Amino acid sequence: MRYYAFSYDEDSIIFYVDGEPMQEYEGGLPKERMRLYVNTWFPTWLNGEEFSSDRYTYVDWIEH
């Protein structure tokens, strides 16, 4: 099982996999409140092979 997370503030967003930072984006981020939609995708920066069949994501918690 893998653990995915992100840290978001007004200047940057960092995506983590199993506690390790994998990708960071700076600038151009929204300044207003947003809704959070949770889905699963296979980003090009994540090592490994894309799955050939459907997978599911179970969200255990969301913390503000």
C-alpha positions as CSV (number, residue, x, y, z in Angstrom):
1,M,0.0,0.0,0.0
2,R,1.2,3.5,-0.8
3,Y,0.5,6.7,1.0
4,Y,-0.1,9.8,-1.1
5,A,-0.2,13.3,0.3
6,F,0.2,16.9,-0.7
7,S,1.1,20.1,1.1
8,Y,-0.5,23.3,-0.2
9,D,0.1,26.9,0.7
10,E,-0.3,30.2,-1.2
11,D,3.2,29.9,-2.8
12,S,3.6,26.2,-3.7
13,I,2.2,22.7,-3.7
14,I,4.3,19.6,-3.0
15,F,3.1,16.0,-3.8
16,Y,4.4,13.2,-1.6
17,V,4.4,9.4,-2.1
18,D,5.2,7.4,1.1
19,G,6.4,10.5,2.8
20,E,8.9,11.4,0.1
21,P,8.5,14.6,-1.9
22,M,8.0,13.7,-5.6
23,Q,7.0,17.0,-7.3
24,E,6.7,20.6,-6.4
25,Y,5.0,23.5,-8.2
26,E,5.5,27.1,-7.4
27,G,3.5,30.2,-8.5
28,G,0.3,30.3,-10.5
29,L,-1.7,28.8,-7.7
30,P,-5.2,29.9,-6.8
31,K,-5.5,32.5,-4.1
32,E,-9.2,31.9,-3.3
33,R,-10.8,29.0,-1.4
34,M,-11.4,25.9,-3.5
35,R,-13.3,22.6,-3.3
36,L,-11.3,19.5,-3.0
37,Y,-12.0,16.7,-5.5
38,V,-10.2,13.4,-4.9
39,N,-9.4,11.0,-7.8
40,T,-6.6,8.8,-9.0
41,W,-4.3,9.3,-11.9
42,F,-0.9,8.1,-13.0
43,P,1.4,11.1,-13.4
44,T,4.3,10.9,-15.8
45,W,6.7,11.8,-12.9
46,L,5.8,8.7,-10.9
47,N,8.1,5.8,-11.6
48,G,6.7,2.5,-12.7
49,E,4.3,1.3,-15.3
50,E,0.7,2.5,-15.7
51,F,-1.9,-0.1,-14.7
52,S,-3.6,-2.0,-17.5
53,S,-7.0,-2.3,-15.6
54,D,-9.1,-0.2,-13.2
55,R,-7.8,0.5,-9.7
56,Y,-9.6,2.1,-6.7
57,T,-8.6,4.7,-4.2
58,Y,-9.8,4.6,-0.6
59,V,-9.4,7.9,1.3
60,D,-8.8,7.2,5.0
61,W,-8.7,10.9,6.1
62,I,-8.4,14.5,4.9
63,E,-6.8,16.9,7.3
64,H,-6.9,20.7,7.1
